[in-house]
Amino acid sequence: MSGGPEERLEALEVKIAYQEQAIAELNEVIVAQQRRLDELEARCQALRRELQSLAAAGGTEADIPEPPPHY
């Protein structure tokens, strides 16, 4: 990084601008992923409730699959 203080300052400002843009883009991705995760969790809960209501309406416990161990 040769040059005077003004050139060095400008180079740092450019780097910061690119970093701020990258952080904003990454934040958008994280927010979209969290929305999708929340949606999938809600769907999973709805399916679980539906299975429980079907079991209560006449199904047997053997008809309902066990949730995976990570739940």
C-alpha positions in Angstrom: 0.0 0.0 0.0 2.2 2.8 -1.2 1.2 6.4 -1.6 0.3 9.2 0.5 -2.1 9.3 3.4 -5.0 10.5 1.2 -4.6 7.4 -1.1 -4.4 5.1 1.8 -7.5 6.7 3.4 -9.4 6.3 0.1 -8.3 2.7 -0.2 -9.6 2.0 3.3 -12.9 3.8 2.5 -13.4 1.6 -0.6 -12.7 -1.6 1.4 -15.1 -0.5 4.1 -17.8 0.2 1.5 -17.4 -3.2 0.0 -17.5 -4.8 3.4 -20.7 -3.0 4.4 -22.3 -4.1 1.2 -21.3 -7.7 1.8 -22.6 -7.6 5.3 -25.9 -6.2 4.1 -26.2 -9.0 1.5 -25.4 -11.7 4.1 -27.9 -10.2 6.5 -30.6 -10.4 3.8 -29.8 -14.1 3.3 -29.9 -14.8 7.0 -33.3 -13.1 7.3 -34.7 -15.0 4.4 -33.4 -18.3 5.8 -34.9 -17.5 9.2 -38.3 -16.8 7.6 -38.1 -20.1 5.7 -37.1 -22.0 8.9 -40.0 -20.4 10.8 -42.4 -21.5 8.0 -41.1 -25.0 8.0 -41.3 -25.3 11.8 -44.9 -24.1 11.6 -45.7 -26.7 8.9 -44.1 -29.4 11.0 -46.1 -28.5 14.0 -49.3 -28.5 11.9 -48.5 -31.9 10.5 -47.8 -33.2 14.0 -51.2 -31.9 15.3 -52.9 -33.5 12.3 -51.3 -36.9 13.0 -52.3 -36.6 16.6 -55.9 -35.8 15.7 -56.0 -38.7 13.2 -54.6 -41.0 15.9 -57.3 -39.8 18.4 -60.0 -40.4 15.7 -59.2 -44.1 15.5 -55.7 -44.7 14.4 -53.3 -46.6 16.6 -49.9 -45.5 18.0 -48.3 -47.8 15.5 -49.7 -45.7 12.7 -47.8 -42.6 13.9 -44.1 -42.6 13.1 -41.7 -41.7 15.9 -40.1 -38.3 15.4 -36.4 -38.4 14.7 -34.1 -38.3 17.7 -33.0 -34.7 17.1 -36.6 -33.4 17.8 
